[in-house]
Amino acid sequence: MNERADDEILPQTAALFLITVISLFLRLYIPWSAGFPLNDGGLFYRMILDLEGNAFSLPHTTSYNQAGLPFSYPPLGIYLGALLHHFSGVDLLLILQILPPLIAALCLLPAWGIISIVLESSTSRIFAYAVYALSYSSFEWLIMGGGITRAPGMFFALCAIYFFLRSQRGGTTSAVLSGISAGLTCLSHPHACVFMLISLGALFLFRQPRPQVKVCITIAIPALLLSSLWIVSLAQRGLMTGIWEAARTGKLDSDSIYRIIDPLLFGIGELPFFVNVLLFLGVAHALAQKRWIFVAWFACVYLIPRLSSNYMMLPVSLLTGIGAASLVGALLSNSHADSKVNCCGIPIRKLIWACFIGALTATSFSKTAHLLTTTLSPTTVKEFELLATQTPPQSAFLVITSGQVHHHHITEWFPAFSQRHSILTPEGKEWKNAAEFKQINKTHNELYELIENPQQQMSVDLQQAFDQANYLVVDAESSSLPLGKEWQSLKQFEGLTIYARNLQGM
């Protein structure tokens, strides 16, 4: 394919500008207009307050969920939120609402840098950048309240990869910047650290030329020095076992095996159908041309349990760009690759590109807009906070909502505001006890299934959760769940009902 003709038909600068503007709208407008952090962030909200309350010295435990959870999380994003809150005076909820989307937008810079280095043709670059910038899966978890740690982790991981690629050309400055970015990644988010290490390993093994030993040492030194700040802090506080417990939650089990096999048969569910088609076409094309780096990179990230789809999107976008370029080339193989190949006066290449961008934007906008339903109203926040004064400190609550675990905001935010124990809230438990974390996830999903089918028999674990509870928080969609006579309604607000156990009615 002629690169010059390619650029004439599909101007790279104009395409980059349009894709970036649309992506900024998707990543910034909806989160900033929500009035509350999207979906999650309750754990980090409480950890930030704990850090401030401990004079910015990392405490041993967090007050979140009254469960003695170890303060083992990589602290960079937590420190960032705490410092901004303390010195600016800006409301902490506003920081959790505004800052993660802003950092998610910054991720576009190193992402384009990586794409422009590893892909050759303008067509493959533009399609790859479009998939990364506009796909909902690439920024979903970054723009939420919990993105206060996830977004910096992704940004620094992408920077580490980008500067590593530049260091392959022998640049010492790039090697140092890659090492610093790698260290900051480890201080931000554990999954981002795993993604970064896998990516750097795949690039080192499969992409030529390999960096010299001197360059690798230059990268490793700042990375180890920065990441050691967190490790030393964990050791001093006796919390090193938290890393092991968190790592154990990523072991292969029946659910993770299903997660691996199902997309191979039916496509990656978070991606539009046409992106899946181009992805598989790109895999086939890369294999045929023996471009092992792209397939190896994708496979390594894809096979790691608990890595969410946003980490997969970089290698997915690269393969999709390869697939799109090969498809466009095939369509024009028997024609002149210029503006004379048209449909209704519109060049075919531009028509394909416009339809691709339009479909991606429409799909992502509808999914992003749905996140507006995952916020709490000021009334709900106030009512949750009142429970801290209206209920005994050792009270245990069972939050019953229609959303599955990790996908319902009430489950996570309730203990952050009420300062009471929520029995089936799993956030933070992975750093204390991996088995307990998995059990809570399993029991919560059993609760979800019971809400969907109230006639089915309650499991033993779920019955134990009900037996432990002093209070219930039930949303309107779960009101069909039959409750025993021992539960008495206390108050209703914003589609939620609080029940207390009436011992006399037992």
Buried (B, 14 or more C-beta within 10 A) or exposed (E): BEEEBBBBBBBBEEBBEBBBEBBBBBBBBBBBEBEBBBBBBBBBBBBBBBBBEEEEEBBEBBBBBBBEBBBBBBBBBBBBBBBBBBEEEEEBBBBBBBBBBBBBBBBBEBBBBBBBBBBEBBBBBBBBBBBBBBBBBBBBBBBBBBBBBBBBBBBBBBBBBBBBBBBBEEBEEBBBBBBBBBBBBBBBBBBBBBBBBBBBEBBEEBBEEEBEEEBBEBBBBBBBEBBBBBEEBBEEBEBEBBBEBBBBBBEEEEEBEEBBEEBEEEBBEBBBEBBBBBBBBBBBBBEEEEBBBBBBBBBBBBEBBBBBBBBBBBBBBBBBBBBBBBBBBEBBEEEEBBBEBEEEEEBBBBBBBEEBBEBBBEBBBEBBEEBBEBBBEEEBBEBBBBBEEEBEEEBBBBBBBBBBBBEBBBBBBBBBBBBBBBBBBBBBBBBBBBEBBBBBBBBBBBBBEBBEEEEEEBBEBBEEBBEEBBBBBBBEBBEEBEBEEBBBEBEEBEEBBBBBBEEEEE
